[in-house]
């Protein structure tokens, strides 16, 4: 059984790192790279080799409803591939950047705890276990946001921590209500139990989880913490937070809970639609006004999460293809954009777009990859963002929601506008830059080139032959809705 | 029913504190209060009238005991909360060192 290793490997690495590296960070970098590479291989095998299967691992051999089980299906494997890939590139990007911050081995240790928490959330099949893994990931993320040790980083981390404690309380009450209604904590058994309960109870549980995980997802009314936290963190961590953390802890859990446990109740899908549409428009409008490049990117995360929520709310197979596909694409291009921002910050010593200038000669790799990422996020063919947004818009029209399709189109145009601003002022501006204060090293370049290539490669996933082996099994798991519980219980 | 309402009131007290207080320490305390309300709610859900402590001994029946699982969950939740609160306190101390104040209206480098 491979499932528990997705938690064991990063957790073991996290505890070994402080032992092997006292002063130097070399062994820590190697160990963390090795373990994330192992995770990439393992999750790739799980996704491509055993796709379509549902693996259930019972801890200590106890069966449901007594024991805790880990469930790995195509959707979990898909998320694991995403988390491991972004974690690997983030670690490749990290060493030089973290050295500049006066970094030590603790960074790598916390990083691995973060990965362990996210993987745990993704593979667990038990509600309370999910809560615990979520808190593990959040605690590591909080420490990493404050890692730079400057005043505004502490401030952002404090805001994030208060938000995390509010959302944890809401989720805990949600768990308590679900437990009191069904006397069990396994997602599958809760799903079976709630079918027999009154719809009011489903509303309670759904409402509490919507608020709790909505805070984690940073959909529009719950977004206030995200721009601070994601822009204050070190660049590789911003990439992890924006790229995968809000998806693993937010969107993944929302999809899993509202589709596979509650069976997609129409009221909540309607809420997803509205939240998504509001996030798309307001997120991008707030982003256009920003001059700090990382804050601008952070506001774009809200807007892009809006696309995923909108597609989730459509309740059609095509819409879900769009949601899942856009989730992967957003992870790739948003991480790349944050690496670009980190490289610019290293090279120029500023994050303000107005103080940047024409760097396309001095930093060819950074400006080239940032052009690719900007085109991807704005939805320009042939990059991945175009295809996923197209799928979402077509799905919205087919589902009889032309208004939401229109919102998605407008959001995409505004995104293009704000990234034209980034390119015009930040990278290809009129003001010439004579010299750089820092060097963009090989690791940073490798990470950026790797993700820029992925921006093109992932656009192939929509080609029919490839889609059937990659995205379709994932969507099949989600659209089984509560039938998924049956499969888990029979294992 | 009264107990549930009181629990909910405690939760609202915590939420009110987080939303309105300006002092970092008071915000931390409010988040703690909110956590206590959740934990009490969880224990209340496992409570059964006239039931005894949940330890299985000779000659005792499981049917007449309160539900022990929420208590186990509360223990875990308390430990997690300890982690979050100590992190919050550490951040508050570092913020004080930087700004020489606990007032959040004066700690406003980030905005918008």
Interface residues (C-beta under 8 A of the other chain):
Chain A: X128 X131 X132 X135 X139 X142 X143 X146 X149 X151 X152 X154 X155 X156 X157 X158 X159 X161 X162 X164 X165 X166 X168 X169 X172 X173 X175 X176 X177 X179 X180 X185 X227 X228 X232 X286 X289 X290 X295
Chain B: X11 X14 X15 X18 X24 X27 X31 X34 X35 X37 X38 X39 X41 X42 X45 X69 X70 X73 X76 X77 X80 X81 X83 X84 X85 X87 X88 X91 X92 X94 X95 X98 X99 X107 X109 X110 X112
